[in-house]
């Protein structure tokens, strides 16, 4: 019974929410959010470090490091953090899109193009499976991304306070 309701799905395979989830999981970019905590932090630190190649010279042009070292470090670190924040936002948007598609009872899809949109109501077993994936796989990822963004905001606030003292 289970196999028949899934195989009778009229939604093209690339537009089925479970396949969209699998594509994100297999993607090198979106898979970043599924790494273990150490790997996740290392990748974001790597992005932050490489972002200094752009943020560092801009900060140095504004604040000469020999004269204003603290301002240079804060400006460069803030600029580099902007790149990390953009990556976290992009990850969040991709994963939240898949969460919405998995969680919905009805799926809007296109058979051949944008002009022939259709709607499919998920059978109960497909809906249950998708919602389990949401609960145990996607929501923890989104929670991690929210926490990461909150930490970045905290760093900006701390940097702003330090900036005011120097």
N, C-alpha and C positions, 0 to 999 in steps of 0.2 A: 504494500500500500504506500509506504513512504517513498519508494523509488518512483512509483507511477506519478505521484503528484509533483515531484521535482522534475521528472523528465517531461511532463506535460506543460511545463512552464513556457509561455509564449515569448518571454523576454529574451532577447539575444544574449548569448553567454557573456559577452563583454560588458553588458549593462546589468547583469544580475548582481545584487548587492554582495552576496557571498564571494563572487569572483572578483568584485572590486576590492573587497577586503583582502583577498589573497594576493592581488596585484600590489596593494600597498605593503603587505607583509614581505613580499619578495623584492620590492624595490630597494635599491641601495640607499636612496635618500630617505624615504618614509620608514624604512626598516630601522633607521637610526633610533627612532623612538622606542623600539622594542628591544634594544640591547640591554644587557644587564647594567646595573647602575654604574659600575666602574667604567665599562666601555662607553656608555652614554656620556658620562662626565668627561672622559678623555677626548671623545670626538668634539664635544662642544668647546673644550679648552683648546683643542687643535684649531678650530675655526676662529676662536678668539685670538689666539696667537698669530695666525696668518692675517687676521684683519688688521693687525698692527702695521702691516706693510703699507696700508692705505692711511689708517688713522694716525700713525706715528709721524709721518712727514707733515700732515695737516696740523697736528698739534704742535710740532716743532716750529712751523711757520708762525703760529699764533703766540706760542710761549717758548722762548729760547730756553732749552734745557739747563744750560749753566746758570742762568739767572732765576728761572721760575720752575725748578724741578718738580715740585709738588703739583703745580698747575698743569705742567706738561704730562705728567703721569696720569692725572685725573682726566684730562681732556682726551688723551690717547686711549686710556682704558674705557672711557665712556663711548668714544667713537667705535672702538672695537666691539664693545658690547652691543652696539646698535646692529651690527651684522648678525650677532648671535640671536638677538631679539627677532630680527626678520626671519631667520631660519626657524625659530621656535613658533612664530606666528604661522608660517607656511605649513609646518608640520601639523599644527593644531587645526588649521582650516581643512587640510586633506583628511585627517582622521575624523573630524567632526562631520564632514560630509558623508563619509562611509557610515558613521554611527547613525545619522539620520536615515540613510537608505536602509540600513539593517533594521532599524527600530520601527519604521513605518509599516502599517498594515497593507497599504496599497503602493504599488510601484508604478511610476510614470516612466515609460520607455518609448523609444522611437524605432520603428521597424526599418525604415530606409532613409529617413531624413528628418529634419526639424519640423516639417509640415504634416507629419502623420503620427503625432503622439497618441499613444494608447495607455491604458491603465490596466494593471493586473492586481487582483486581490490575492494576497498570499494565503495558501492553505494553512491551517492551524499548526501542522508539524513544521512547516518551513518557517513560519513566524516564531515558533518556540525555539527552533534551532538558531535563527538569526538573533533573537533576543538573548540567548545564552552567550553567543559570541560577543554581543555588546557588553553584557554584564561582566564576563570573565576575561575578555581580551581588549576591547576597545576603551571602555571606561577607565581602566587603570593607566592606559597610555595617555588619555586626555588629562587625567589627574596629574600625572608626572609632568606633562607640558605646562599645565596651569601652575604647578609648584615651581617649575623652572622660571617661568615668566615672573612670578612673584619674587623669586630670589633676585632676578635681574633688576626689578623695580627697587627692591631693598638696597642693592648695590648702588643704584643711582641716587637714592635718598641719602645713603651714608656718604657717597662721594660729594653730594651737594653740601652736606653739613661740614665735611672736612674742608671743602673749598672755601666756605665762609670764614674758617679760622685762619686761613693763610692768605 
